[in-house]
Amino acid sequence: MHQQLKEKLWAYIVQNNPELMFTLQEDYSVTQYLEDRISEVMPTALKLLAEDKPGYAIIELCMEELTTPLRPSKFNYLTAILATEFEEIYANLKESGLLTYEAVNLIDYCQPHFEKYGFSEANEDSSLIRGAIKDAVSTYLKEL
């Protein structure tokens, strides 16, 4: 179960938080990060095992706990804005293989806005945040 959780967490990070993936790889801390995070949910896993919960349910509940601090995904949020508001640029970035690279750069570029508005699952649908991020993305794209 430990290994399954590590693999699932890493797959989640690669898919939804590539900025974290790159940072962990640059620091050579992928293994340590995953081990630390899995250690944090092991009490939950052991408690659920003691309650005879099925393995798939334990993994699902542990993944929910593991991914909570990683949500909402700024990467997915920005790529969605690119896809809907800047369709042609999005298509060009995707076709050229630069979408992930530029979306990760956009996370850094838009970070002040994410912080200013307290970007979270509770307010990710806010038109105020979306407008501020869309304007920042537009400015960033003009600088390319």
Secondary structure, DSSP 4 states (H G I P E B T S, - for coil): -HHHHHHHHHHHHHHH-HHHHHHHHHTT-HHHHHHHHHHHHHHHHHHHHHTT--HHHHHHHHHHHHHGGG-S-HHHHHHHHHHHHSHHHHHHHHHHT-HHHHHHHHHHHHHHHHHHTT--TTTTT-HHHHHHHHHHHHHHHHH-
